[in-house]
C-alpha cells in the first residue's frame, strides 16, 4: 500500500512539472547559431560546461552562482544545445552564451567606478 501511495504521489508531482526543453525544441535560429560555432569554440564551451567551476561558469553571460550550480548538476553535455536542459537557461540566455563563445570568450571586465574622487583640499 505504501508503494502504491508513493507511486501515485510521485507520479502526480512529476506530471505537474513542465519537462525541460531539449535540443529538439530549440528554435531554428538557436540551432543555426550553435552550428555557426567553429570546432574550437564549441569544444571550449562544452569543456567549460562539463568541467568548469562556479567562477569559470560565472564568466558566461547570464550565469551566476545559482545557474552555475544548475549547470554542474546537469552534466554531462555533448553539444552546446544541451545547455537547454539546465533549469534557468532558456533560449535568451543560451543565445547570449553562444554569442559569447562565437566572440572567443571575452573576459568580463569590471564596470568603471562612477564615484567622484575627493579633492585633496576637502
Buried (B, 14 or more C-beta within 10 A) or exposed (E): EEEEEEEEEEEEEEEEEEEBBEBEEBEEEBBEBBEEBEEEBBEBBBEBBBEBEBEBBBBBBBBEEEBBBBBBEBEEBEEBBBBBBBEBBBBEBBBBBBEBBBEEEEEEEEEEEEEEEEEEEE
